[in-house]
Amino acid sequence: MNISYKLMSSLSFEEAHLLFNRGFEGYLIPMNLSFDAFIGRFGNDGLSPSLSIVAYDGVVPIGFVLQGIREVDGQMISWNGGTGIIPEYRGRKLGVPLMEEAEKRIMEHNVSVATLEALSENKAAISLYEKCGYKVGDDLLFLRANGVLNSQLPDLDGYEIIRIPAAQSIGSKLFPSIVPWQTDASNTPKLGGEAVLITKNGEVQAACLVRKKCVFGNETDSITLFQVKENGNEDALHTLLAFALEYDQPINRTTYNFLKGNGRVVLSLFASGFENTPVSQVFMKKNF
């Protein structure tokens, strides 16, 4: 083998799309994206061809690491949005040098924290990332609850529910800065996200990031929960979730890459009728 590395910008989008789908061929959860869906990931998820790395054997592209960088609270944070090697080159110990090459690229941009997610079942990938210095920070839950969970929403009793576009919460300290990439306040606006706050006497008691799917003039179809930040006021937390997730409506509700470490929130969701799904991931970080 004659392995070399280039930026993904060295490929056409068509070539990159083919490499991506081949890199995930036979994966635990196959990702056979259409061309438009693949291109959309770069804009929607903040990935960059000029930060992403491609491994070549001679002139043949054989593997990749998709990467993006964002600045949060004055520090540069990166995300590995997908690592793949085409089937015929797997098992040849190419993963670690590929990751090391990708790391060189983000270090040129003064990244202080690198993040990624991996399927909990994919022990080989988790082991690879651990060899590269990443550590599991938390488990990520994909929960669901369909239908009416509580026909009567709780009495606000002095609380106020405030809804704002997710973009307005960026830099506000409402939510933590080191979270799974696609659940960050800077990403959810692209998905039609909003921040829902519960306040009392003008003070925020808890806040969550959600995405509502609905057509103007119609009832809500579904809601996805990305993040919750709370201060220990369980009454406020339960009330916020009931209103933000519309427990009184016959809709579909899910969580996406939701941090299991939010213990009180997870317990509240389970108590309200949420259940686990077969999918779970781990959130991994590496500090530089």
PEFENWO-V711566 format. One record per residue. N is the residue number from 1. RES is the residue in three letters. PHI is phi in whole degrees, -180 to 180 (* if undefined). PSI is psi in whole degrees, 0 to 359 (* if undefined). OMEGA is omega as a letter, one per 40 degrees, with the letter a starting at -180 (none if undefined). Layout:
# PEFENWO-V711566
n=N res=RES phi=PHI psi=PSI omega=OMEGA
n=N res=RES phi=PHI psi=PSI omega=OMEGA
This chain:
# PEFENWO-V711566
n=1 res=MET phi=* psi=143 omega=i
n=2 res=ASN phi=-122 psi=84 omega=a
n=3 res=ILE phi=-86 psi=130 omega=i
n=4 res=SER phi=-138 psi=171 omega=a
n=5 res=TYR phi=-133 psi=141 omega=i
n=6 res=LYS phi=-140 psi=169 omega=i
n=7 res=LEU phi=-75 psi=152 omega=i
n=8 res=MET phi=-63 psi=338 omega=i
n=9 res=SER phi=-65 psi=350 omega=i
n=10 res=SER phi=-76 psi=345 omega=i
n=11 res=LEU phi=-101 psi=155 omega=i
n=12 res=SER phi=-73 psi=162 omega=i
n=13 res=PHE phi=-61 psi=325 omega=i
n=14 res=GLU phi=-65 psi=318 omega=i
n=15 res=GLU phi=-67 psi=320 omega=i
n=16 res=ALA phi=-65 psi=321 omega=i
n=17 res=HIS phi=-62 psi=315 omega=i
n=18 res=LEU phi=-62 psi=316 omega=i
n=19 res=LEU phi=-63 psi=318 omega=a
n=20 res=PHE phi=-60 psi=309 omega=a
n=21 res=ASN phi=-65 psi=324 omega=i
n=22 res=ARG phi=-70 psi=325 omega=i
n=23 res=GLY phi=-67 psi=335 omega=i
n=24 res=PHE phi=-104 psi=10 omega=i
n=25 res=GLU phi=-64 psi=130 omega=i
n=26 res=GLY phi=77 psi=9 omega=a
n=27 res=TYR phi=-69 psi=162 omega=i
n=28 res=LEU phi=-56 psi=317 omega=i
n=29 res=ILE phi=-122 psi=96 omega=a
n=30 res=PRO phi=-56 psi=142 omega=i
n=31 res=MET phi=-122 psi=81 omega=i
n=32 res=ASN phi=-97 psi=82 omega=a
n=33 res=LEU phi=-81 psi=147 omega=i
n=34 res=SER phi=-69 psi=164 omega=a
n=35 res=PHE phi=-60 psi=315 omega=a
n=36 res=ASP phi=-65 psi=321 omega=i
n=37 res=ALA phi=-66 psi=322 omega=i
n=38 res=PHE phi=-65 psi=312 omega=i
n=39 res=ILE phi=-63 psi=322 omega=a
n=40 res=GLY phi=-62 psi=331 omega=a
n=41 res=ARG phi=-61 psi=326 omega=a
n=42 res=PHE phi=-67 psi=319 omega=i
n=43 res=GLY phi=-79 psi=315 omega=a
n=44 res=ASN phi=-69 psi=324 omega=a
n=45 res=ASP phi=-105 psi=3 omega=i
n=46 res=GLY phi=69 psi=32 omega=i
n=47 res=LEU phi=-88 psi=158 omega=a
n=48 res=SER phi=-137 psi=128 omega=i
n=49 res=PRO phi=-62 psi=334 omega=a
n=50 res=SER phi=-84 psi=356 omega=i
n=51 res=LEU phi=-112 psi=343 omega=a
n=52 res=SER phi=-86 psi=146 omega=a
n=53 res=ILE phi=-112 psi=141 omega=i
n=54 res=VAL phi=-121 psi=133 omega=i
n=55 res=ALA phi=-95 psi=138 omega=i
n=56 res=TYR phi=-119 psi=144 omega=i
n=57 res=ASP phi=-107 psi=102 omega=a
n=58 res=GLY phi=68 psi=245 omega=i
n=59 res=VAL phi=-107 psi=6 omega=a
n=60 res=VAL phi=-98 psi=120 omega=i
n=61 res=PRO phi=-71 psi=130 omega=a
n=62 res=ILE phi=-126 psi=347 omega=a
n=63 res=GLY phi=-164 psi=169 omega=a
n=64 res=PHE phi=-159 psi=159 omega=i
n=65 res=VAL phi=-133 psi=118 omega=i
n=66 res=LEU phi=-84 psi=136 omega=a
n=67 res=GLN phi=-141 psi=151 omega=i
n=68 res=GLY phi=-142 psi=159 omega=i
n=69 res=ILE phi=-135 psi=140 omega=i
n=70 res=ARG phi=-138 psi=155 omega=i
n=71 res=GLU phi=-99 psi=126 omega=i
n=72 res=VAL phi=-133 psi=123 omega=i
n=73 res=ASP phi=51 psi=39 omega=i
n=74 res=GLY phi=83 psi=359 omega=i
n=75 res=GLN phi=-118 psi=149 omega=a
n=76 res=MET phi=-90 psi=127 omega=a
n=77 res=ILE phi=-121 psi=134 omega=i
n=78 res=SER phi=-111 psi=161 omega=i
n=79 res=TRP phi=-136 psi=131 omega=i
n=80 res=ASN phi=-89 psi=106 omega=a
n=81 res=GLY phi=-91 psi=15 omega=i
n=82 res=GLY phi=150 psi=126 omega=i
n=83 res=THR phi=-120 psi=130 omega=a
n=84 res=GLY phi=-149 psi=148 omega=i
n=85 res=ILE phi=-131 psi=135 omega=a
n=86 res=ILE phi=-64 psi=150 omega=a
n=87 res=PRO phi=-51 psi=317 omega=a
n=88 res=GLU phi=-72 psi=352 omega=i
n=89 res=TYR phi=-110 psi=4 omega=i
n=90 res=ARG phi=-74 psi=153 omega=a
n=91 res=GLY phi=80 psi=11 omega=a
n=92 res=ARG phi=-109 psi=17 omega=i
n=93 res=LYS phi=60 psi=42 omega=i
n=94 res=LEU phi=-96 psi=348 omega=a
n=95 res=GLY phi=-66 psi=312 omega=a
n=96 res=VAL phi=-64 psi=309 omega=i
n=97 res=PRO phi=-62 psi=328 omega=i
n=98 res=LEU phi=-65 psi=315 omega=i
n=99 res=MET phi=-65 psi=321 omega=i
n=100 res=GLU phi=-63 psi=321 omega=i
n=101 res=GLU phi=-67 psi=320 omega=i
n=102 res=ALA phi=-64 psi=322 omega=i
n=103 res=GLU phi=-64 psi=323 omega=i
n=104 res=LYS phi=-58 psi=321 omega=a
n=105 res=ARG phi=-67 psi=316 omega=a
n=106 res=ILE phi=-72 psi=332 omega=i
n=107 res=MET phi=-67 psi=335 omega=i
n=108 res=GLU phi=-65 psi=343 omega=a
n=109 res=HIS phi=-109 psi=20 omega=i
n=110 res=ASN phi=58 psi=38 omega=i
n=111 res=VAL phi=-67 psi=133 omega=i
n=112 res=SER phi=-104 psi=337 omega=i
n=113 res=VAL phi=-137 psi=125 omega=i
n=114 res=ALA phi=-105 psi=137 omega=a
n=115 res=THR phi=-130 psi=158 omega=i
n=116 res=LEU phi=-164 psi=168 omega=i
n=117 res=GLU phi=-126 psi=149 omega=i
n=118 res=ALA phi=-139 psi=144 omega=i
n=119 res=LEU phi=-58 psi=134 omega=a
n=120 res=SER phi=-57 psi=327 omega=a
n=121 res=GLU phi=-76 psi=341 omega=a
n=122 res=ASN phi=-85 psi=75 omega=a
n=123 res=LYS phi=-63 psi=327 omega=a
n=124 res=ALA phi=-65 psi=317 omega=i
n=125 res=ALA phi=-67 psi=317 omega=i
n=126 res=ILE phi=-61 psi=318 omega=i
n=127 res=SER phi=-63 psi=319 omega=i
n=128 res=LEU phi=-60 psi=312 omega=a
n=129 res=TYR phi=-66 psi=325 omega=i
n=130 res=GLU phi=-65 psi=323 omega=i
n=131 res=LYS phi=-62 psi=333 omega=a
n=132 res=CYS phi=-90 psi=6 omega=i
n=133 res=GLY phi=99 psi=4 omega=i
n=134 res=TYR phi=-81 psi=150 omega=i
n=135 res=LYS phi=-127 psi=144 omega=i
n=136 res=VAL phi=-71 psi=122 omega=i
n=137 res=GLY phi=-94 psi=329 omega=a
n=138 res=ASP phi=-171 psi=165 omega=i
n=139 res=ASP phi=-90 psi=151 omega=a
n=140 res=LEU phi=-117 psi=130 omega=a
n=141 res=LEU phi=-107 psi=141 omega=i
n=142 res=PHE phi=-117 psi=92 omega=a
n=143 res=LEU phi=-98 psi=165 omega=i
n=144 res=ARG phi=-149 psi=154 omega=i
n=145 res=ALA phi=-156 psi=121 omega=a
n=146 res=ASN phi=-113 psi=149 omega=i
n=147 res=GLY phi=87 psi=187 omega=i
n=148 res=VAL phi=-73 psi=126 omega=i
n=149 res=LEU phi=-99 psi=332 omega=i
n=150 res=ASN phi=-156 psi=112 omega=a
n=151 res=SER phi=-66 psi=341 omega=a
n=152 res=GLN phi=-124 psi=114 omega=i
n=153 res=LEU phi=-67 psi=150 omega=a
n=154 res=PRO phi=-65 psi=155 omega=i
n=155 res=ASP phi=-67 psi=132 omega=a
n=156 res=LEU phi=-67 psi=328 omega=i
n=157 res=ASP phi=45 psi=54 omega=i
n=158 res=GLY phi=94 psi=347 omega=i
n=159 res=TYR phi=-81 psi=159 omega=i
n=160 res=GLU phi=-131 psi=133 omega=i
n=161 res=ILE phi=-96 psi=127 omega=a
n=162 res=ILE phi=-122 psi=132 omega=i
n=163 res=ARG phi=-117 psi=130 omega=i
n=164 res=ILE phi=-135 psi=155 omega=i
n=165 res=PRO phi=-59 psi=141 omega=a
n=166 res=ALA phi=-56 psi=326 omega=a
n=167 res=ALA phi=-59 psi=330 omega=a
n=168 res=GLN phi=-74 psi=348 omega=i
n=169 res=SER phi=-90 psi=351 omega=a
n=170 res=ILE phi=-65 psi=127 omega=i
n=171 res=GLY phi=77 psi=8 omega=a
n=172 res=SER phi=-92 psi=352 omega=a
n=173 res=LYS phi=72 psi=9 omega=i
n=174 res=LEU phi=-67 psi=328 omega=a
n=175 res=PHE phi=-130 psi=154 omega=a
n=176 res=PRO phi=-68 psi=161 omega=a
n=177 res=SER phi=-92 psi=331 omega=a
n=178 res=ILE phi=-103 psi=95 omega=a
n=179 res=VAL phi=-140 psi=166 omega=i
n=180 res=PRO phi=-51 psi=131 omega=a
n=181 res=TRP phi=-48 psi=311 omega=a
n=182 res=GLN phi=-77 psi=355 omega=i
n=183 res=THR phi=-100 psi=1 omega=a
n=184 res=ASP phi=-73 psi=152 omega=a
n=185 res=ALA phi=-60 psi=332 omega=a
n=186 res=SER phi=-77 psi=346 omega=i
n=187 res=ASN phi=-99 psi=321 omega=a
n=188 res=THR phi=-63 psi=333 omega=i
n=189 res=PRO phi=-58 psi=328 omega=i
n=190 res=LYS phi=-67 psi=343 omega=a
n=191 res=LEU phi=-104 psi=12 omega=a
n=192 res=GLY phi=78 psi=32 omega=a
n=193 res=GLY phi=-77 psi=159 omega=i
n=194 res=GLU phi=-141 psi=153 omega=i
n=195 res=ALA phi=-100 psi=133 omega=i
n=196 res=VAL phi=-116 psi=125 omega=a
n=197 res=LEU phi=-117 psi=148 omega=i
n=198 res=ILE phi=-119 psi=127 omega=a
n=199 res=THR phi=-124 psi=159 omega=i
n=200 res=LYS phi=-144 psi=127 omega=a
n=201 res=ASN phi=53 psi=36 omega=i
n=202 res=GLY phi=82 psi=358 omega=a
n=203 res=GLU phi=-105 psi=135 omega=i
n=204 res=VAL phi=-73 psi=124 omega=i
n=205 res=GLN phi=-95 psi=328 omega=i
n=206 res=ALA phi=-166 psi=159 omega=a
n=207 res=ALA phi=-150 psi=151 omega=i
n=208 res=CYS phi=-142 psi=156 omega=i
n=209 res=LEU phi=-107 psi=127 omega=a
n=210 res=VAL phi=-136 psi=165 omega=i
n=211 res=ARG phi=-128 psi=124 omega=i
n=212 res=LYS phi=-102 psi=134 omega=i
n=213 res=LYS phi=-106 psi=114 omega=i
n=214 res=CYS phi=-161 psi=158 omega=i
n=215 res=VAL phi=-104 psi=135 omega=a
n=216 res=PHE phi=-52 psi=131 omega=i
n=217 res=GLY phi=91 psi=351 omega=i
n=218 res=ASN phi=-113 psi=168 omega=i
n=219 res=GLU phi=-72 psi=159 omega=i
n=220 res=THR phi=-61 psi=138 omega=i
n=221 res=ASP phi=-93 psi=315 omega=a
n=222 res=SER phi=-158 psi=160 omega=i
n=223 res=ILE phi=-137 psi=134 omega=i
n=224 res=THR phi=-112 psi=132 omega=i
n=225 res=LEU phi=-102 psi=126 omega=a
n=226 res=PHE phi=-104 psi=315 omega=a
n=227 res=GLN phi=-146 psi=152 omega=i
n=228 res=VAL phi=-140 psi=136 omega=i
n=229 res=LYS phi=-124 psi=127 omega=a
n=230 res=GLU phi=-136 psi=162 omega=a
n=231 res=ASN phi=-111 psi=15 omega=i
n=232 res=GLY phi=100 psi=355 omega=i
n=233 res=ASN phi=-83 psi=94 omega=a
n=234 res=GLU phi=-66 psi=326 omega=i
n=235 res=ASP phi=-62 psi=316 omega=i
n=236 res=ALA phi=-66 psi=321 omega=i
n=237 res=LEU phi=-62 psi=309 omega=a
n=238 res=HIS phi=-60 psi=320 omega=a
n=239 res=THR phi=-67 psi=316 omega=i
n=240 res=LEU phi=-58 psi=311 omega=a
n=241 res=LEU phi=-62 psi=321 omega=a
n=242 res=ALA phi=-62 psi=319 omega=a
n=243 res=PHE phi=-79 psi=315 omega=a
n=244 res=ALA phi=-65 psi=324 omega=a
n=245 res=LEU phi=-100 psi=7 omega=i
n=246 res=GLU phi=50 psi=61 omega=a
n=247 res=TYR phi=-60 psi=340 omega=a
n=248 res=ASP phi=-90 psi=4 omega=a
n=249 res=GLN phi=-110 psi=149 omega=a
n=250 res=PRO phi=-84 psi=70 omega=a
n=251 res=ILE phi=-124 psi=172 omega=i
n=252 res=ASN phi=-94 psi=134 omega=i
n=253 res=ARG phi=-128 psi=140 omega=i
n=254 res=THR phi=-141 psi=159 omega=i
n=255 res=THR phi=-111 psi=152 omega=a
n=256 res=TYR phi=-128 psi=121 omega=a
n=257 res=ASN phi=45 psi=49 omega=a
n=258 res=PHE phi=-88 psi=128 omega=a
n=259 res=LEU phi=-66 psi=121 omega=i
n=260 res=LYS phi=-64 psi=334 omega=a
n=261 res=GLY phi=-63 psi=345 omega=i
n=262 res=ASN phi=-77 psi=68 omega=a
n=263 res=GLY phi=-56 psi=311 omega=a
n=264 res=ARG phi=-63 psi=323 omega=a
n=265 res=VAL phi=-67 psi=314 omega=a
n=266 res=VAL phi=-62 psi=317 omega=i
n=267 res=LEU phi=-62 psi=320 omega=i
n=268 res=SER phi=-64 psi=319 omega=i
n=269 res=LEU phi=-64 psi=314 omega=i
n=270 res=PHE phi=-62 psi=318 omega=a
n=271 res=ALA phi=-65 psi=335 omega=a
n=272 res=SER phi=-89 psi=354 omega=i
n=273 res=GLY phi=120 psi=3 omega=i
n=274 res=PHE phi=-73 psi=150 omega=i
n=275 res=GLU phi=-132 psi=157 omega=i
n=276 res=ASN phi=-68 psi=154 omega=i
n=277 res=THR phi=-112 psi=171 omega=a
n=278 res=PRO phi=-67 psi=346 omega=a
n=279 res=VAL phi=-95 psi=135 omega=i
n=280 res=SER phi=-151 psi=154 omega=i
n=281 res=GLN phi=-132 psi=173 omega=i
n=282 res=VAL phi=-117 psi=146 omega=i
n=283 res=PHE phi=-100 psi=123 omega=a
n=284 res=MET phi=-121 psi=146 omega=a
n=285 res=LYS phi=-137 psi=154 omega=i
n=286 res=LYS phi=-138 psi=126 omega=i
n=287 res=ASN phi=-96 psi=142 omega=i
n=288 res=PHE phi=-113 psi=* omega=none
